[in-house]
């Protein structure tokens, strides 16, 4: 089985909002191009990849905030904390800003997507992390810090 690396390119135009995904193999072979149609609830994959299709995607709804977990790798302290959308919290030397948390309409506690911006108080250059973290796959887009780990547990439902 070939290992695949997905890199997403979003093409924005006045007449089209199609998304194109380029699937590249790790062995340097030619990439395959997958185009997602304008309709966001359905997608199809290039037939060269094996007719991968999906029916209707579950819409995501905005939650009031997120439950996060922080780990200080130096002394092993684990802290769970909740954060409302648009607010910040410090964890060690880090400042964690939550833009918003979203979850699938039919799975509020099992899955969550949080947009986080994390700053290191010792580094004034800019954020050490900025992007979406996924609760079910924390390694998909993780904070890369020598001392601290922060990840999303779930969105707050009340």
C-alpha positions in Angstrom: 0.0 0.0 0.0 1.4 3.4 -0.9 1.6 6.1 1.7 -0.1 9.2 0.6 0.4 12.8 1.6 -2.5 15.2 1.1 -1.9 18.8 0.4 -5.0 21.0 -0.1 -5.2 23.9 -2.5 -8.3 26.0 -2.4 -9.1 27.7 -5.6 -11.2 30.9 -5.2 -12.6 32.7 -8.1 -15.6 34.9 -8.8 -17.5 32.2 -10.6 -16.3 29.1 -8.8 -15.5 27.9 -5.3 -14.2 24.5 -6.2 -11.5 22.9 -4.0 -8.7 20.9 -5.5 -6.7 18.4 -3.5 -3.4 17.2 -4.8 -2.5 13.7 -3.6 1.2 13.0 -3.8 3.0 9.7 -3.1 6.0 9.7 -0.8 8.1 7.8 -3.4 8.0 10.9 -5.7 5.6 9.5 -8.2 3.2 11.7 -10.1 0.4 13.3 -8.0 -3.3 12.7 -8.5 -5.7 15.6 -8.6 -9.0 15.4 -6.8 -11.6 18.0 -7.4 -14.5 18.7 -5.0 -17.6 20.1 -6.7 -19.2 23.5 -5.7 -21.9 21.7 -3.7 -20.3 21.3 -0.3 -22.3 18.4 0.9 -21.0 15.9 -1.7 -17.6 15.0 -3.1 -16.0 12.6 -5.5 -12.5 11.4 -6.1 -10.7 10.9 -9.4 -11.4 7.4 -10.7 -7.7 6.6 -10.8 -7.8 6.5 -7.0 -10.5 3.9 -6.8 -13.9 5.6 -7.0 -14.0 7.0 -3.4 -17.2 8.9 -2.9 -19.2 10.2 0.0 -22.9 11.0 0.4 -24.1 14.0 2.4 -21.6 15.5 4.9 -22.9 16.3 8.4 -23.1 20.1 8.8 -21.0 21.6 11.6 -22.5 24.0 14.2 -20.8 26.6 16.3 -20.5 25.8 20.0 -20.0 28.3 22.8 -16.4 27.2 23.6 -14.0 24.2 24.0 -12.6 21.9 26.6 -8.8 21.8 26.2 -6.1 19.8 27.8 -2.5 21.0 28.5 0.5 19.0 29.4 3.7 20.4 30.8 6.2 17.8 29.6 9.0 19.0 32.0 7.1 18.1 35.2 4.3 15.9 33.9 1.4 18.2 35.0 -1.8 17.8 33.1 -4.5 20.5 33.3 -7.9 20.5 31.7 -9.5 23.9 31.1 -12.5 25.3 29.4 -12.4 28.3 27.2 -15.2 30.4 25.7 -15.1 31.5 22.0 -13.1 34.8 21.7 -11.3 34.4 25.1 -7.7 33.6 26.2 -6.2 31.5 29.0 -2.6 31.1 30.1 -1.0 27.7 30.6 2.5 27.9 31.9 4.3 30.3 29.6 1.7 29.9 26.8 -1.3 32.1 26.1 -4.1 30.1 24.3 -6.7 32.1 22.3 -9.8 30.3 21.1 -11.4 31.8 18.0 -14.3 29.3 17.9 -15.2 25.7 18.3 -17.4 23.7 15.9 -18.9 20.3 16.1 -21.0 18.0 13.8 -24.7 18.6 14.3 -25.2 14.9 15.2 -22.1 14.4 17.4 -21.6 17.3 19.9 -19.5 15.5 22.4 -17.5 13.0 20.2 -15.9 15.4 17.8 -14.8 19.0 17.9 -12.8 21.4 15.7 -11.3 24.4 17.5 -9.5 27.3 15.9 -6.6 28.2 18.3 -3.9 30.7 18.3 -1.1 30.0 20.8 1.6 32.4 21.9 4.8 31.6 23.9 5.3 34.4 26.4 9.1 34.0 26.1 9.0 34.4 22.3 7.7 37.7 21.1 8.0 36.8 17.4 4.4 35.7 16.9 2.2 32.7 17.5 3.8 29.3 17.9 0.6 27.7 16.6 -2.4 29.0 14.7 -5.0 26.9 13.0 -7.7 24.3 13.5 -7.2 21.4 16.0 -9.4 18.3 15.7 -10.4 16.5 18.9 -10.4 13.0 17.4 -7.0 13.5 15.6 -4.8 15.7 17.8 -1.7 14.8 15.8 -3.2 16.0 12.5 -2.4 19.6 13.3 -0.5 19.7 16.6 1.3 22.3 18.6 5.1 21.9 18.2 6.6 23.1 21.4 9.6 21.8 23.4 7.9 22.0 26.8 4.1 22.1 26.4 1.4 20.2 24.6 -2.2 21.6 24.2 -5.0 19.7 22.4 -8.8 19.8 22.1 -10.9 17.4 24.0 -14.4 18.5 22.8 -16.6 21.5 22.3 -18.7 22.8 25.1 -22.4 22.1 24.6 -23.9 24.3 27.3 
